[in-house]
């Protein structure tokens, strides 16, 4: 009887470990998918911003804006782009920290082999 109980316990443990491993793999894939989507959206946003800067430069050239005014506008665009990059990096860092904490919590909650 003891052998049967131990065999069942090993089976339950293996089943739980498989479920946890599967869950971790699914979560990692979900994170990768979300990161890919985020990178894609960021790329689209940057491409749109680049296009807008080009349009602005052409409009300024064609309407003979004073050089100083143009430089101020361009500095403003560049400052906003820099802030956007910093914010994006900070958000990605927060996401990575949260994922690391969740992964560590799952690892710590698994029975030791």
C-alpha positions as CSV (number, residue, x, y, z in Angstrom):
1,X,0.0,0.0,0.0
2,X,2.8,2.4,0.8
3,X,4.4,1.8,-2.6
4,X,1.1,2.6,-4.3
5,X,0.7,5.9,-2.3
6,X,4.2,7.0,-3.1
7,X,3.6,6.1,-6.8
8,X,0.4,8.2,-6.8
9,X,2.1,11.1,-5.1
10,X,4.9,11.0,-7.7
11,X,2.3,11.0,-10.4
12,X,0.4,13.9,-8.9
13,X,3.7,15.8,-8.4
14,X,4.7,15.1,-12.0
15,X,1.3,16.2,-13.2
16,X,1.5,19.5,-11.2
17,X,5.0,20.2,-12.5
18,X,3.8,19.6,-16.1
19,X,0.9,22.0,-15.6
20,X,3.2,24.6,-14.0
21,X,5.8,24.2,-16.8
22,X,3.0,24.6,-19.4
23,X,1.6,27.7,-17.6
24,X,5.1,29.3,-17.5
25,X,5.7,28.5,-21.2
26,X,2.3,30.0,-22.1
27,X,3.0,33.1,-20.0
28,X,6.4,33.6,-21.6
29,X,4.8,33.3,-25.0
30,X,2.1,35.8,-24.0
31,X,4.9,38.2,-22.8
32,X,6.8,37.7,-26.1
33,X,3.6,38.4,-28.1
34,X,2.9,41.5,-26.1
35,X,6.4,42.7,-26.4
36,X,6.3,42.1,-30.2
37,X,3.1,44.0,-30.4
38,X,4.5,46.8,-28.3
39,X,7.6,47.0,-30.5
40,X,5.5,47.0,-33.6
41,X,3.3,49.8,-32.3
42,X,6.3,51.8,-31.2
43,X,7.8,51.3,-34.6
44,X,4.7,52.5,-36.3
45,X,4.5,55.5,-34.0
46,X,8.1,56.4,-34.7
47,X,7.6,56.0,-38.4
48,X,4.6,58.3,-38.2
49,X,6.6,60.8,-36.1
50,X,9.4,60.7,-38.7
51,X,6.9,61.3,-41.5
52,X,5.4,64.2,-39.5
53,X,8.9,65.7,-39.0
54,X,9.6,65.5,-42.7
55,X,6.2,67.1,-43.6
56,X,7.0,69.8,-41.1
57,X,10.4,70.5,-42.5
58,X,9.0,70.7,-46.0
59,X,6.2,73.0,-45.0
60,X,8.7,75.2,-43.2
61,X,10.9,75.3,-46.2
62,X,8.1,76.1,-48.5
63,X,6.6,78.8,-46.3
64,X,9.9,80.5,-45.5
65,X,9.7,80.3,-41.8
66,X,12.4,82.1,-40.0
67,X,15.4,79.9,-39.2
68,X,15.1,80.6,-35.4
69,X,11.4,79.7,-35.3
70,X,12.1,76.5,-37.2
71,X,14.9,75.5,-34.9
72,X,12.7,76.1,-31.9
73,X,10.0,73.9,-33.4
74,X,12.5,71.2,-34.3
75,X,14.0,71.3,-30.8
76,X,10.5,70.8,-29.3
77,X,9.9,67.8,-31.5
78,X,13.3,66.3,-30.6
79,X,12.7,66.9,-26.9
80,X,9.3,65.3,-27.1
81,X,10.8,62.3,-28.9
82,X,13.5,62.0,-26.3
83,X,10.8,62.0,-23.5
84,X,8.8,59.4,-25.4
85,X,11.9,57.2,-25.6
86,X,12.6,57.6,-21.9
87,X,9.0,56.8,-21.0
88,X,9.0,53.8,-23.2
89,X,12.2,52.4,-21.7
90,X,10.8,53.0,-18.2
91,X,7.6,51.2,-19.1
92,X,9.5,48.2,-20.5
93,X,11.7,48.1,-17.5
94,X,8.7,48.0,-15.2
95,X,7.1,45.2,-17.3
96,X,10.4,43.2,-17.1
97,X,10.6,43.7,-13.4
98,X,7.0,42.5,-12.9
99,X,7.7,39.5,-15.1
100,X,10.8,38.6,-13.2
101,X,9.0,38.9,-9.8
102,X,6.1,36.7,-11.2
103,X,8.5,34.1,-12.6
104,X,10.5,34.0,-9.3
105,X,7.3,33.7,-7.3
106,X,6.3,30.7,-9.5
107,X,9.7,29.2,-9.2
108,X,9.7,29.6,-5.4
109,X,6.2,28.0,-5.1
110,X,7.2,24.9,-7.1
111,X,8.0,21.9,-4.9
112,X,11.8,21.2,-4.9
113,X,12.9,18.0,-6.6
